[in-house]
Amino acid sequence: MTASLSDAVGVFEIAGKKVSRLGFGAMRLTGLGVWGEPDDRQECVRVVRRAVELGV
């Protein structure tokens, strides 16, 4: 049996949800240089909530 890449890198838990260490591409939701507050925080929250609704 071959493990998937996400199985190989492992998972961690955020707010009761298991998340692959590969993530789901949310680094671009943060501020400049992937640090700090985003330009539009409400839009970022909306995107993350939608991802959860879609099962990401």
mmCIF file as gemmi writes it, N, C-alpha and C atoms, coordinates in Angstrom:
data_model
loop_
_atom_site.group_PDB
_atom_site.id
_atom_site.type_symbol
_atom_site.label_atom_id
_atom_site.label_alt_id
_atom_site.label_comp_id
_atom_site.label_asym_id
_atom_site.label_entity_id
_atom_site.label_seq_id
_atom_site.pdbx_PDB_ins_code
_atom_site.Cartn_x
_atom_site.Cartn_y
_atom_site.Cartn_z
_atom_site.occupancy
_atom_site.B_iso_or_equiv
_atom_site.pdbx_formal_charge
_atom_site.auth_seq_id
_atom_site.auth_asym_id
_atom_site.pdbx_PDB_model_num
ATOM 1 N N . MET Axp A 1 ? 0.844 -1.185 0 1 0 ? 1 A 1
ATOM 2 C CA . MET Axp A 1 ? 0 0 0 1 0 ? 1 A 1
ATOM 3 C C . MET Axp A 1 ? 0.89 1.25 0 1 0 ? 1 A 1
ATOM 4 N N . THR Axp A 2 ? 0.623 2.173 -0.898 1 0 ? 2 A 1
ATOM 5 C CA . THR Axp A 2 ? 1.406 3.396 -1.01 1 0 ? 2 A 1
ATOM 6 C C . THR Axp A 2 ? 0.644 4.544 -0.353 1 0 ? 2 A 1
ATOM 7 N N . ALA Axp A 3 ? 1.319 5.282 0.514 1 0 ? 3 A 1
ATOM 8 C CA . ALA Axp A 3 ? 0.697 6.425 1.178 1 0 ? 3 A 1
ATOM 9 C C . ALA Axp A 3 ? 0.657 7.604 0.208 1 0 ? 3 A 1
ATOM 10 N N . SER Axp A 4 ? -0.387 8.415 0.352 1 0 ? 4 A 1
ATOM 11 C CA . SER Axp A 4 ? -0.458 9.624 -0.468 1 0 ? 4 A 1
ATOM 12 C C . SER Axp A 4 ? 0.535 10.649 0.069 1 0 ? 4 A 1
ATOM 13 N N . LEU Axp A 5 ? 0.81 11.657 -0.718 1 0 ? 5 A 1
ATOM 14 C CA . LEU Axp A 5 ? 1.732 12.713 -0.292 1 0 ? 5 A 1
ATOM 15 C C . LEU Axp A 5 ? 1.214 13.381 0.979 1 0 ? 5 A 1
ATOM 16 N N . SER Axp A 6 ? -0.099 13.655 1.049 1 0 ? 6 A 1
ATOM 17 C CA . SER Axp A 6 ? -0.642 14.307 2.241 1 0 ? 6 A 1
ATOM 18 C C . SER Axp A 6 ? -0.513 13.413 3.466 1 0 ? 6 A 1
ATOM 19 N N . ASP Axp A 7 ? -0.628 12.088 3.297 1 0 ? 7 A 1
ATOM 20 C CA . ASP Axp A 7 ? -0.417 11.171 4.415 1 0 ? 7 A 1
ATOM 21 C C . ASP Axp A 7 ? 1.039 11.213 4.86 1 0 ? 7 A 1
ATOM 22 N N . ALA Axp A 8 ? 1.935 11.319 3.91 1 0 ? 8 A 1
ATOM 23 C CA . ALA Axp A 8 ? 3.361 11.302 4.209 1 0 ? 8 A 1
ATOM 24 C C . ALA Axp A 8 ? 3.801 12.539 4.992 1 0 ? 8 A 1
ATOM 25 N N . VAL Axp A 9 ? 3.201 13.698 4.717 1 0 ? 9 A 1
ATOM 26 C CA . VAL Axp A 9 ? 3.615 14.92 5.405 1 0 ? 9 A 1
ATOM 27 C C . VAL Axp A 9 ? 2.905 15.1 6.732 1 0 ? 9 A 1
ATOM 28 N N . GLY Axp A 10 ? 1.824 14.383 6.94 1 0 ? 10 A 1
ATOM 29 C CA . GLY Axp A 10 ? 1.118 14.435 8.206 1 0 ? 10 A 1
ATOM 30 C C . GLY Axp A 10 ? 0.023 15.479 8.265 1 0 ? 10 A 1
ATOM 31 N N . VAL Axp A 11 ? -0.675 15.479 9.386 1 0 ? 11 A 1
ATOM 32 C CA . VAL Axp A 11 ? -1.788 16.399 9.605 1 0 ? 11 A 1
ATOM 33 C C . VAL Axp A 11 ? -1.661 17.026 10.992 1 0 ? 11 A 1
ATOM 34 N N . PHE Axp A 12 ? -2.361 18.134 11.173 1 0 ? 12 A 1
ATOM 35 C CA . PHE Axp A 12 ? -2.483 18.731 12.495 1 0 ? 12 A 1
ATOM 36 C C . PHE Axp A 12 ? -3.911 19.234 12.631 1 0 ? 12 A 1
ATOM 37 N N . GLU Axp A 13 ? -4.299 19.636 13.817 1 0 ? 13 A 1
ATOM 38 C CA . GLU Axp A 13 ? -5.681 20.023 14.074 1 0 ? 13 A 1
ATOM 39 C C . GLU Axp A 13 ? -5.786 21.521 14.316 1 0 ? 13 A 1
ATOM 40 N N . ILE Axp A 14 ? -6.779 22.126 13.647 1 0 ? 14 A 1
ATOM 41 C CA . ILE Axp A 14 ? -7.094 23.541 13.836 1 0 ? 14 A 1
ATOM 42 C C . ILE Axp A 14 ? -8.585 23.626 14.101 1 0 ? 14 A 1
ATOM 43 N N . ALA Axp A 15 ? -8.96 24.176 15.225 1 0 ? 15 A 1
ATOM 44 C CA . ALA Axp A 15 ? -10.373 24.364 15.576 1 0 ? 15 A 1
ATOM 45 C C . ALA Axp A 15 ? -11.178 23.084 15.396 1 0 ? 15 A 1
ATOM 46 N N . GLY Axp A 16 ? -10.599 21.967 15.797 1 0 ? 16 A 1
ATOM 47 C CA . GLY Axp A 16 ? -11.31 20.694 15.735 1 0 ? 16 A 1
ATOM 48 C C . GLY Axp A 16 ? -11.324 20.032 14.371 1 0 ? 16 A 1
ATOM 49 N N . LYS Axp A 17 ? -10.652 20.62 13.395 1 0 ? 17 A 1
ATOM 50 C CA . LYS Axp A 17 ? -10.6 20.056 12.038 1 0 ? 17 A 1
ATOM 51 C C . LYS Axp A 17 ? -9.195 19.571 11.747 1 0 ? 17 A 1
ATOM 52 N N . LYS Axp A 18 ? -9.07 18.391 11.138 1 0 ? 18 A 1
ATOM 53 C CA . LYS Axp A 18 ? -7.759 17.893 10.734 1 0 ? 18 A 1
ATOM 54 C C . LYS Axp A 18 ? -7.37 18.537 9.408 1 0 ? 18 A 1
ATOM 55 N N . VAL Axp A 19 ? -6.164 19.079 9.351 1 0 ? 19 A 1
ATOM 56 C CA . VAL Axp A 19 ? -5.684 19.797 8.183 1 0 ? 19 A 1
ATOM 57 C C . VAL Axp A 19 ? -4.35 19.198 7.748 1 0 ? 19 A 1
ATOM 58 N N . SER Axp A 20 ? -4.229 18.914 6.455 1 0 ? 20 A 1
ATOM 59 C CA . SER Axp A 20 ? -2.976 18.403 5.931 1 0 ? 20 A 1
ATOM 60 C C . SER Axp A 20 ? -1.903 19.475 6.02 1 0 ? 20 A 1
ATOM 61 N N . ARG Axp A 21 ? -0.681 19.075 6.305 1 0 ? 21 A 1
ATOM 62 C CA . ARG Axp A 21 ? 0.428 20.033 6.348 1 0 ? 21 A 1
ATOM 63 C C . ARG Axp A 21 ? 0.665 20.658 4.979 1 0 ? 21 A 1
ATOM 64 N N . LEU Axp A 22 ? 0.118 20.056 3.929 1 0 ? 22 A 1
ATOM 65 C CA . LEU Axp A 22 ? 0.235 20.662 2.606 1 0 ? 22 A 1
ATOM 66 C C . LEU Axp A 22 ? -0.645 21.895 2.495 1 0 ? 22 A 1
ATOM 67 N N . GLY Axp A 23 ? -1.641 21.992 3.354 1 0 ? 23 A 1
ATOM 68 C CA . GLY Axp A 23 ? -2.509 23.157 3.368 1 0 ? 23 A 1
ATOM 69 C C . GLY Axp A 23 ? -3.465 23.204 2.191 1 0 ? 23 A 1
ATOM 70 N N . PHE Axp A 24 ? -4.092 24.347 2.037 1 0 ? 24 A 1
ATOM 71 C CA . PHE Axp A 24 ? -5.058 24.518 0.953 1 0 ? 24 A 1
ATOM 72 C C . PHE Axp A 24 ? -4.847 25.822 0.208 1 0 ? 24 A 1
ATOM 73 N N . GLY Axp A 25 ? -3.629 26.342 0.247 1 0 ? 25 A 1
ATOM 74 C CA . GLY Axp A 25 ? -3.308 27.526 -0.531 1 0 ? 25 A 1
ATOM 75 C C . GLY Axp A 25 ? -3.676 28.842 0.117 1 0 ? 25 A 1
ATOM 76 N N . ALA Axp A 26 ? -3.759 28.88 1.423 1 0 ? 26 A 1
ATOM 77 C CA . ALA Axp A 26 ? -4.205 30.094 2.103 1 0 ? 26 A 1
ATOM 78 C C . ALA Axp A 26 ? -3.087 31.08 2.429 1 0 ? 26 A 1
ATOM 79 N N . MET Axp A 27 ? -1.85 30.753 2.093 1 0 ? 27 A 1
ATOM 80 C CA . MET Axp A 27 ? -0.766 31.681 2.428 1 0 ? 27 A 1
ATOM 81 C C . MET Axp A 27 ? -0.984 33.05 1.794 1 0 ? 27 A 1
ATOM 82 N N . ARG Axp A 28 ? -1.622 33.106 0.669 1 0 ? 28 A 1
ATOM 83 C CA . ARG Axp A 28 ? -1.846 34.383 -0.017 1 0 ? 28 A 1
ATOM 84 C C . ARG Axp A 28 ? -2.947 35.204 0.63 1 0 ? 28 A 1
ATOM 85 N N . LEU Axp A 29 ? -3.603 34.668 1.66 1 0 ? 29 A 1
ATOM 86 C CA . LEU Axp A 29 ? -4.64 35.423 2.355 1 0 ? 29 A 1
ATOM 87 C C . LEU Axp A 29 ? -4.054 36.388 3.384 1 0 ? 29 A 1
ATOM 88 N N . THR Axp A 30 ? -2.8 36.235 3.69 1 0 ? 30 A 1
ATOM 89 C CA . THR Axp A 30 ? -2.185 37.078 4.704 1 0 ? 30 A 1
ATOM 90 C C . THR Axp A 30 ? -1.64 38.363 4.077 1 0 ? 30 A 1
ATOM 91 N N . GLY Axp A 31 ? -0.985 39.138 4.881 1 0 ? 31 A 1
ATOM 92 C CA . GLY Axp A 31 ? -0.441 40.414 4.416 1 0 ? 31 A 1
ATOM 93 C C . GLY Axp A 31 ? 0.768 40.254 3.511 1 0 ? 31 A 1
ATOM 94 N N . LEU Axp A 32 ? 1.368 41.36 3.193 1 0 ? 32 A 1
ATOM 95 C CA . LEU Axp A 32 ? 2.516 41.433 2.304 1 0 ? 32 A 1
ATOM 96 C C . LEU Axp A 32 ? 3.625 40.477 2.768 1 0 ? 32 A 1
ATOM 97 N N . GLY Axp A 33 ? 4.141 39.685 1.853 1 0 ? 33 A 1
ATOM 98 C CA . GLY Axp A 33 ? 5.207 38.753 2.19 1 0 ? 33 A 1
ATOM 99 C C . GLY Axp A 33 ? 4.747 37.597 3.05 1 0 ? 33 A 1
ATOM 100 N N . VAL Axp A 34 ? 3.492 37.277 3.015 1 0 ? 34 A 1
ATOM 101 C CA . VAL Axp A 34 ? 2.799 36.233 3.786 1 0 ? 34 A 1
ATOM 102 C C . VAL Axp A 34 ? 2.891 36.439 5.296 1 0 ? 34 A 1
ATOM 103 N N . TRP Axp A 35 ? 3.048 37.667 5.752 1 0 ? 35 A 1
ATOM 104 C CA . TRP Axp A 35 ? 3.065 37.994 7.179 1 0 ? 35 A 1
ATOM 105 C C . TRP Axp A 35 ? 2.13 39.166 7.425 1 0 ? 35 A 1
ATOM 106 N N . GLY Axp A 36 ? 1.551 39.197 8.582 1 0 ? 36 A 1
ATOM 107 C CA . GLY Axp A 36 ? 0.743 40.341 8.98 1 0 ? 36 A 1
ATOM 108 C C . GLY Axp A 36 ? -0.693 40.273 8.499 1 0 ? 36 A 1
ATOM 109 N N . GLU Axp A 37 ? -1.403 41.34 8.765 1 0 ? 37 A 1
ATOM 110 C CA . GLU Axp A 37 ? -2.817 41.426 8.432 1 0 ? 37 A 1
ATOM 111 C C . GLU Axp A 37 ? -3.028 41.59 6.925 1 0 ? 37 A 1
ATOM 112 N N . PRO Axp A 38 ? -4.069 40.961 6.388 1 0 ? 38 A 1
ATOM 113 C CA . PRO Axp A 38 ? -4.38 41.115 4.967 1 0 ? 38 A 1
ATOM 114 C C . PRO Axp A 38 ? -4.98 42.485 4.684 1 0 ? 38 A 1
ATOM 115 N N . ASP Axp A 39 ? -4.991 42.862 3.412 1 0 ? 39 A 1
ATOM 116 C CA . ASP Axp A 39 ? -5.609 44.132 3.026 1 0 ? 39 A 1
ATOM 117 C C . ASP Axp A 39 ? -7.11 44.134 3.307 1 0 ? 39 A 1
ATOM 118 N N . ASP Axp A 40 ? -7.772 42.996 3.059 1 0 ? 40 A 1
ATOM 119 C CA . ASP Axp A 40 ? -9.221 42.892 3.241 1 0 ? 40 A 1
ATOM 120 C C . ASP Axp A 40 ? -9.524 41.673 4.104 1 0 ? 40 A 1
ATOM 121 N N . ARG Axp A 41 ? -9.483 41.867 5.415 1 0 ? 41 A 1
ATOM 122 C CA . ARG Axp A 41 ? -9.646 40.755 6.353 1 0 ? 41 A 1
ATOM 123 C C . ARG Axp A 41 ? -11.004 40.068 6.187 1 0 ? 41 A 1
ATOM 124 N N . GLN Axp A 42 ? -12.076 40.828 6.017 1 0 ? 42 A 1
ATOM 125 C CA . GLN Axp A 42 ? -13.415 40.238 5.874 1 0 ? 42 A 1
ATOM 126 C C . GLN Axp A 42 ? -13.486 39.309 4.659 1 0 ? 42 A 1
ATOM 127 N N . GLU Axp A 43 ? -12.857 39.687 3.574 1 0 ? 43 A 1
ATOM 128 C CA . GLU Axp A 43 ? -12.849 38.842 2.379 1 0 ? 43 A 1
ATOM 129 C C . GLU Axp A 43 ? -12.063 37.558 2.646 1 0 ? 43 A 1
ATOM 130 N N . CYS Axp A 44 ? -10.966 37.662 3.354 1 0 ? 44 A 1
ATOM 131 C CA . CYS Axp A 44 ? -10.169 36.478 3.683 1 0 ? 44 A 1
ATOM 132 C C . CYS Axp A 44 ? -10.967 35.51 4.555 1 0 ? 44 A 1
ATOM 133 N N . VAL Axp A 45 ? -11.678 36.031 5.537 1 0 ? 45 A 1
ATOM 134 C CA . VAL Axp A 45 ? -12.523 35.188 6.393 1 0 ? 45 A 1
ATOM 135 C C . VAL Axp A 45 ? -13.598 34.512 5.55 1 0 ? 45 A 1
ATOM 136 N N . ARG Axp A 46 ? -14.201 35.249 4.607 1 0 ? 46 A 1
ATOM 137 C CA . ARG Axp A 46 ? -15.216 34.686 3.734 1 0 ? 46 A 1
ATOM 138 C C . ARG Axp A 46 ? -14.652 33.527 2.903 1 0 ? 46 A 1
ATOM 139 N N . VAL Axp A 47 ? -13.451 33.71 2.381 1 0 ? 47 A 1
ATOM 140 C CA . VAL Axp A 47 ? -12.824 32.669 1.554 1 0 ? 47 A 1
ATOM 141 C C . VAL Axp A 47 ? -12.567 31.406 2.371 1 0 ? 47 A 1
ATOM 142 N N . VAL Axp A 48 ? -12.036 31.569 3.579 1 0 ? 48 A 1
ATOM 143 C CA . VAL Axp A 48 ? -11.753 30.4 4.415 1 0 ? 48 A 1
ATOM 144 C C . VAL Axp A 48 ? -13.049 29.697 4.809 1 0 ? 48 A 1
ATOM 145 N N . ARG Axp A 49 ? -14.063 30.436 5.152 1 0 ? 49 A 1
ATOM 146 C CA . ARG Axp A 49 ? -15.361 29.824 5.512 1 0 ? 49 A 1
ATOM 147 C C . ARG Axp A 49 ? -15.943 29.071 4.315 1 0 ? 49 A 1
ATOM 148 N N . ARG Axp A 50 ? -15.827 29.635 3.147 1 0 ? 50 A 1
ATOM 149 C CA . ARG Axp A 50 ? -16.324 28.955 1.932 1 0 ? 50 A 1
ATOM 150 C C . ARG Axp A 50 ? -15.553 27.677 1.672 1 0 ? 50 A 1
ATOM 151 N N . ALA Axp A 51 ? -14.252 27.703 1.89 1 0 ? 51 A 1
ATOM 152 C CA . ALA Axp A 51 ? -13.437 26.491 1.717 1 0 ? 51 A 1
ATOM 153 C C . ALA Axp A 51 ? -13.923 25.393 2.649 1 0 ? 51 A 1
ATOM 154 N N . VAL Axp A 52 ? -14.236 25.752 3.892 1 0 ? 52 A 1
ATOM 155 C CA . VAL Axp A 52 ? -14.762 24.771 4.855 1 0 ? 52 A 1
ATOM 156 C C . VAL Axp A 52 ? -16.113 24.235 4.378 1 0 ? 52 A 1
ATOM 157 N N . GLU Axp A 53 ? -16.992 25.126 3.89 1 0 ? 53 A 1
ATOM 158 C CA . GLU Axp A 53 ? -18.286 24.685 3.357 1 0 ? 53 A 1
ATOM 159 C C . GLU Axp A 53 ? -18.124 23.677 2.238 1 0 ? 53 A 1
ATOM 160 N N . LEU Axp A 54 ? -17.09 23.867 1.421 1 0 ? 54 A 1
ATOM 161 C CA . LEU Axp A 54 ? -16.842 22.981 0.282 1 0 ? 54 A 1
ATOM 162 C C . LEU Axp A 54 ? -16.095 21.71 0.661 1 0 ? 54 A 1
ATOM 163 N N . GLY Axp A 55 ? -15.712 21.616 1.945 1 0 ? 55 A 1
ATOM 164 C CA . GLY Axp A 55 ? -15.038 20.41 2.412 1 0 ? 55 A 1
ATOM 165 C C . GLY Axp A 55 ? -13.535 20.397 2.206 1 0 ? 55 A 1
ATOM 166 N N . VAL Axp A 56 ? -12.962 21.574 1.95 1 0 ? 56 A 1
ATOM 167 C CA . VAL Axp A 56 ? -11.513 21.644 1.745 1 0 ? 56 A 1
ATOM 168 C C . VAL Axp A 56 ? -10.83 21.483 3.087 1 0 ? 56 A 1
